C-alpha cells in the first residue's frame, strides 16, 4: 500500500512538473495600441519562461505591439525544456528605418533549444529604408526581421512576415528546424528582402509556404546540409537559390538538398545555383529538384558559375566551386525567355553529373531552348537542343 501511494505521488508530481505555464505579455505592460514600446514586457515574459522548470508559453493577444529597438531572446542558462510563442497579434517595428536599420536583426533568438512560434505577424515596415536605398542616399544596411543563431529544435508555424528591411527569416548555424505554413510578403522591387536565408545549418525543413519578395524566395548559403523544401510557392522574387557561393577561399560546401513540388510565378529565376568566379574550395553536391511548375519565369533552370550582380567589380577568375550530382525531374511550364535552361559552369571546375529528366518548358507556345557551358551529364525530355549535356 505504501509503495502504491508513493507511485501515485510521483505520478502527480510528474504531471504537475510537465504542465505548461503561460505568460501573457499584457500582464507585464505590453500595450496593443501600436505606439507604446512593448519590448521590456516581452523580455520579462521570456525571462520567466526561460527560468521555468516546466514547459512555458508566451501569449500575445490580438493587437499591434511596438518593438521599438532590436530584441534578443537568449537561451543561455534556460531551465525550461520548451518555450512556445502563441501569437494572435502583430509585432510592429517603428516606421523610421533608423530605429532598427543598424541592427543586424530586429527579433533575434540566440542559443535556444525547443522554441516554437505559432501564428502572428511581424511587420518591419521596411518601405522607408527601400526608398532611401533607391534614392542613392547614404542609408543603413537594414535589419533581418527574425533570426535564429546557434539554435536547435525550432518550429515556426503559420507566421506572417511583412516588409522586412532585409532578410525576412534567417537561420545561422542551426540544427533541426521546421518552417511550415508561413507567409512572407514584400514588393517585387524591394532590395535584398530574401524570404528565408540559411547559412551553416543542417536538418532544415520548409513546407507549405507562400513567399513573395524582392529577392530570393529561399537562399541556401555555404555550409548547409540535409535541407528539405516542399510545397512552396514563390513570386515575385528571384526564385530558390543555392548560393551565392565561393566568395571566400575557405568555405564549407552545400550537400543533400531536396526541393519538391514548387511553383514559381513571374520570378526572375526558378531553380538556381550561383557561384562567384573566384578561387574557392566550396562545393555543391547531391541536389534533387523534383516537380516544379514555372509560370512566365525568366530563367527557370540556371547554374551561374560566373555570378556577379550588376557586373560591378567582377572577379573574372575561374570559379573554384565544384558543382556535381544535380538532378532536375518533372519541371514544366512557361519561360519568359527563349533559353529556359542555362548552365554556365566554371571552365576550371566544370559541372558534372547534371541530369535533366522530363523537363518540358515552353516559350511562346514552342519548346524552349537550352544553353550549356562546361557541364556534363544526361538529358531526357522535350527541351531543344539538349546536345550540350
Secondary structure, DSSP 8 states (H G I E B T S, - for coil): -HHHHHHHHHHHHHHHHHS-EEEEGGGGT--TEEEEE-HHHHHHHHHHHHT-SS-EEEEE-SSEEE--S-EEEE-TT---S-EEEEE-SEEE--SSGGGTTTSSEEEEEES-EEEEEES-EEE--THHHHHHHHHT-------EEEEEES-EEEEEES-EEE--SS-SEEEES-EEEEEES-EEE--TT-TT--SEEEES-EEEEEEEEEEE-SS-SEEE-TT-EEEEEEEEEE-SSS-EEEEEE-SSSS---EEEEEEEEEEEES-SEEEEEEEESS----EEEEEEEEEEEEEEETEEEEEEEEE-GGG-S---S----EEEEEEEEEEEEEESSSEEEEEE--SSS-EEEEEEEEEEEEETTEE-EEEEESEEEEEEES-S--TT-
